[in-house]
Amino acid sequence: MTRFAANSPHARDIASLVHPATNLRRHLETGPSIVQRGEGIHVYDDSGRALIEGAAGLWCASLGFGSERLARVAYETMRNLGYYHLYRHASNEPSIDLAEKLLSIAPVPMARVLLQCSGSEANDTAVKLVWYYWNAVGRPEKRKLISRKQAYHGSGCASVSLTGKPEFHAALGLPLPGFLHTEFPHYYRNRLDGETEAQFSGRMAEALEALILAEGPETIGAFWAEPVMGGGGAVLPPEGYFEKIQAVLRKYDILFVADEVICGFGRTGNMWGCQTFGLEPDMITCAKALSAAMQPISAVLVNERIWQGMLAQSDRLGPFAHGYTYAGHPVAAAVALETLRIYEEIGLVDHVRAVEPVFLEALGALRSHPLVGDFRGCGLIGGMEIVSDKETRAMFPPELDVPGRIDANARRHGLILRFVGNRIAFSPPLVITEAQILELARRLAAALDDTARELGRL
């Protein structure tokens, strides 16, 4: 703490806070980056410097980093009803209105909505509902759950077990038993020589079917997937992937849960990633852009099949014994509902489609950079692979910390990036303009050039 003034925010931070996804020992030396305020696609640090937020925070600040209109809605709702719950037949109008709105815009027919507080809670809840459903129909042995290697589905004990990233399991005794992970469908990184995308997708579906058969189809309850794999580094599904995967799920009567926590509400160029990639799930989890990140709220949408199972269990057991204190919080629900109104009023999905070509062209042009192996995206989400060798797709040795170098150089140029391993995951606020996209790409190119010069590659 001697590096910082005794009463500075930096010193107070390292003396009090524990930070997620942070090297705790290193943080004691480096301290935090203090963000003071936000406006549009920019955040401002404690020196007053503006930085473009290339990842919308944690994928979620869809309308940028401040909204007077949503602040007013939160204030007025809080003045009228600062809190109430949904337990034991109680309700509140913002929650009712939000549930109705979500059902009306769902990508496939859905029957009911469970409001929760985070994406992790939504996926944890969906896990319980899978088990609840199969018990309801007399098949409790269908308990195992399959997700994908390098997927991220949350930090709860169940949702992190779905997560296919070993660093989230290390030293925690996770994943829990019965959580399985099939192949990572990253075509650029994992394709065989000469293998087309369609062939690669077929191989991924065959691997899923082999896992199901090895475990016993009668024991598999559900399969989880994000339309675009955020935790994998903004990896798009290869050609024909979900068509083939869903055919396997239908063959063995396995429920499908679409994790729309990142992709929902315009990110992929449609209201839902399910629409972009042809998913027909039994449940949908969503969060993040549901409230434009202005309030902690999430939702689980369940179809009629799941809802009837829930009713049957209530007939047998009485009350549905699940819930969270703040689920359906009237302030959070009111802000989420107003967020959806704003999306409609400003034509957000149409805007994303309009700027998508500029986003894909500006960042795609960097494929020619000596450090870039590939870039793929859709809507306003995309992933860029950083490589040491374009031909072999080899990555830089970890000790060179190339992602850290690019990140530091990007911040010098006023750009905040999100790295997932050797990939840069782009998900700027959805209100970003064409001119701002070009400026983001310019700053990124400058950061890549600086890094290449440091490495003797330019």
N, C-alpha and C positions, 0 to 999 in steps of 0.2 A: 504493500500500500504506500510505500515511500515515494513511488513515482507520481502520485497524485496528491493534490492539495487535500488537507485533512477532511474538509467538509464539502468537497466536490461531489457531484453525482457519481463520478467514477469510483471514488473511494468508498462512498456509501453503498454503491452497488456490490462491489466485491466483498464487502463486509457483511452483507445481508442476504443477497439473492442467490438462488440456484437456477441456472439457465438450462433449458432443454437443448439437446443436440449440440452441446458445447463441451469442449475439452476443459474440464473443471480446473485442472492444475494450471493450464496455460492461461485461463481467464484471470487467475490471480495476478498474472504478470501483465497481460495486455489490457485488461479492463474492458468495459463495454463501449460500443458506439452508441451515443445517446441521440435519439431521434426526438426533436422538440415539437415539430408540428408537421402537418401534411396538407397539400393542396393539389388537386388533380392527380397527375401521375407522379408527382414529386413528393419526396419527404425532405425535411430540412434538419441538419444536424445541429449540435449545440454551438457551432461556430457560425450558423446561419447559412451554410452552403446547401444549395439545392442539388439533390441527386434523383435521377430517373430510377424508379423502382421497377426493375425488369421482371419481377416475379409477383407483383401485387401483394407484397408481404409474404404470406404463405399461401399463394395461389388465390387469395380470397377478396382483396380490395377491388372489386369489380368496378365500382364507381369512383375509384380514387380514394384519397385519404382524408376527406372531410365532406360533410353534407349538412348544410344548415337545415334543409328540409327534413331529413331523417332525425336530426337533433330535436327539431320542434315536435315531431311525432312522438319521440321518446319522452320528451318533457311533458307534453299534454297527457299522454297515457299514464305516466307516472303520477301526475297530479290527481288523475281521476281514480286510478286503481294501481297502486305501486306494486302490488303482488297479489296473486291468488293462484291456487293449484288446480289440478284436474282430478284429484283423488275423490273417491267415494261419491260419484255422480255430480261433483261440482264442475263448473265450466266458466269460461269468460268469452266475450264476443270476439276479441281479436284472434283467439285460437280457433274458434269456429270458422271465422271468415278465412283465415289462412288455410285451414284444412280443405275447405271447399275450393279455394283457388288452386291449391296444389292438385287436387283430383281433376279439376277442369283442364289443367295444362299437362297432365301426365302423358308420357309418350305412348303408353299402352294402357288399356283399361285397368284402373286400380279401384279398390273398394273402400279403404279406410286409411287414415294417417295417424301415426304416433309421433307427437312432437317430443324432441329430445333437446339436448343442450350442446352437443358437439358431434363431429363426424365419428369420433371413437365411440361415443355413446350410441350413435345410430347403428353402427356395425355390431357392437356388443348386443344391442337389443335384437337385431336381425338374427344373430346366432341363437339366442334364446328362442326366438320365434320358430326357427327351423326345428329345433328339438321339440318345442311345444306342439307344432303341427304334426310331426311324425308320431308323437305319442297319441295325439288326438285320433289319428286314423288307424291306430293299432299296429304301428311299425316302429317301435322305439329303437330297434337295432340300427335304423338309418340315422346314425349319429355322427359319423365322420364328415369332416368338411374339407374341401379342396380349394385352395387358391393357387397363386403362381409365385415362383421364385422371383425375388426382387419387387414383388408387389408391396404396397403399403396400405393398410386398412385401419390404422389407429394405434393407440397406446394403452387401451384397456387390456386386461389379462386375456380376454377372448380375441379382441380385434388385433392385438399385437401377435397373437398366435396365428391368426390368418396372415399377418404380414410375413413376407418371405425374405426378409433381410436379416442375416445372422447377427449383425451388430445390435439389433433390437432385442435379441434373445440372450446375448452373452451375459453370463454370471447372474441371470435371473431365473434359471430353471425353466425356461420357455423354449419352444412352444409347449402348450399343454398337450396331453395325449389326444390323438384323434384328429389333429390338424395336419393336413398333408399339403404338399406343394408340388405342382407339376411344372413343366418347363417354362422358361422365360422366353416369350415370343418376340425376341429382339432380332429382327432379320439381319440388320447390318452386322451385328456382333456375332451372331450364332449360326448363320447360314453355312451350309456346306459348299464347297467349290462347285460352281455351275448350277446350284439349286435356285430355282425361281421362287418368287414370293408365294405363289400358289402351292408349289411343292413343299416349301417350308411350312406353310399353314397346315397342309395335310400331315406332315410329320409331327407337328405340335398336337393335332387332334389324335393321332395314333398314340402318342405318348400319354395323353390324358386317358384314352380308353384302356391302355395297358395298365396304368395305375389303378383305374377303377376295377378292372378284372382281377388284378393281384390282391387288392384289398377285399373284394367281394362287393358287387353292385348293391346287394341287399343291405350293406352297411354304410353306404354313402348318402348323406342327407342333402348336401347342397354344394354348389360351386360359386365362388366369388370372383368378380372381375371388374376392374375399372375400364371404361371404354378406351381411354388413353392412360397408360401407366405412369402416373405422376412420380411415384416413388422409385420407379425404374429409370427416371431421367426424361420424362415426357416422351415415352416410346409409343408410337402409333401401332395399331394392329396391322399385320401384313395382309395382303390381298386374300380375301376369302376366309380369314381366320375365324371370325365369330359365326359365320354360317356353318363351318365344319364343327366347331366346338359345340354349338347349340344342338346340332344333330346327334352328337354323342350323348349330351345330357338328356335329350328326349328319349333316346333309345333305352336308357337305364332308369328313367323316371327320377331324375335328380333335379332338385330345385335350383333355380338360377337367381342369384342376388347381384344386381348391378350397383356397384359403388360409384355414384355420381357426385361424390363429395367435392371433387375438383372440377369435373367436366360439366356439371349441371348449370343451367341458367346462362347459356350463350357461349361458353368458352370454346366449343368446337365448331361454331358456326350454325348450330341449331340450339333450340332451347335446352335439349338434352343430348348427351353423347349417345344415348340409345338410338336416337333418330339418325345421327350421323353414320353409325356403324351397324344398324339393323339389329339391335338387341331386343329381345322379348322376355324380360325378366318376370319372375314371380314377386320379387320385392325390389324396391329402389331405396337406397340411402342417399341423402343429400344434406348439404350444410354450406359452409363458406359463402358463396355468392348468394345464398338464400337471403341473407340480410346485408349483402355487400360488405360483410365482415364488421358491420357496425354494432351487432349484438350477437352474443353466443347462442346460436339456435341451430337445430338440425331436425330432420324428419325421416321417418321410415314410411314408405308407401307400400301397402300390401294388396295383393289381388284378391279376387273373390274366393279362390281356393284356400288361401291362407286364412282369410277372415272367417270362413265357415269352420275351419279347424279351431280357431280361437273361440268361436261361439260354442262349439261342442265341448271344449275343455271347461268353459265357464258353466255350462250346464252340469258338468260332473263335479267341478271343484269349487264353484262359487266365484268370488272376485278374481280378476286377473291380477296376480300377485307380482307386479312389476311396475316400476316407476322411478322418477327422479324428482326431487323437491322443486326444481326450477323448470321442469318440462312444461311447456305451454305457458311460460311466464307471459303475462299480458303485454309488457313493454317490448320484449323480444319479438313476440308474435306480431304486434302492431308495426314495428319497424320492418320486419320481413315482408309483411303485406304491402307496406308502402314502397318498399324496394321493388317488388314485382310490378307495382303500378308504374313506377319510374321507368322500368325496363320497357314496358309497353308504350308509354308516352314518348320516349326518345327513340323508339324503334331500335333497341339495343342489338337484337339479333341481326337485323338488317345492316346495322353499322358494322358489326363484326364481319359479316360477309363482304361488305364494301371495302374494308381495309385489309382483308385477308390476302389478296394478291400482292399488295405492297409488303406486308409482313413476310410472306413466303419468298418473294423475290429479293428483298433487301438482305435478309439473313441467309437465304440460299446462295446468294452471290459469294458469301464467305467460304463456300466449299473449296474455292481455289486457294484459300490461305494455307500456308505450309503446316499450320497446326491443326487444321480442321479436316476430319475424315468424312463427315456426313452431316446433313441437316435435313430434318423432315418435320412437317407440321401441318396443322389444319386450324381454321378459325384463327384464334389468337393463343395457340399453345404449340410449342415446338421444342425439339431437342437437338442439340448440336454435340457431336462426338469429337473430343479432342484426342489426337493420335500423334505418336512419334513417327510412324511410317504409314503413309497412305496405302501402299500396296498390300502390306501384310495386316493392316489395321492394328498394329502393335501399339500398346499404350506406353507412356513415359514411366520410368521407374518411380515408385512412390517417393523415394528420398529427394527427388527434384521438386516435389510439391508444385507441379505445373498448375493445377487448379488454383492453389493458393496464390501463385504469382499472377495469374490472369485476374483473379478476384481483386487483389491489391491494386493492380494497374487500372482495372475498370473503375474502382472507387476514386482513384486519382483523376480520372476523366469524368467523374460525376455520374457513375452508373452502378447500381446494385444488381448483382447477378445471383442466381441460385445454382449451385453445383450439386450434382448427384454423382459421386464418383468422378469419372472423367468426362461427364456430360454436363453441358449447360442447359438447364431447363427454363424455357421462356414462357411466361404467362403474365404479360403486362396488364394493368387495368384495362377493362374492356372499353373504356371511353377514350383510349389513346387515339390520336389523329394520325393521318398519313405522314404529316411533317414530323411528328414526334417519333414515329416508327423509324423514319430515316435518320433522325438524330440518334436514336438508340443504337442503330446499326453502325453509324459513324463512330460513336464512342466505343462500341465493342471492337470495331476494326482497329482503332488506335490502341486499345488494351492488348489485343492479340499481337499487333506489330511490336509493341514494347516488350512483350514476353518473348516473342521470337528472337528479338535482338539480344535479350539476356541469355538465351539458350544458344546463340550463334546460328540460328536458323534463318536469319534475314540480314 
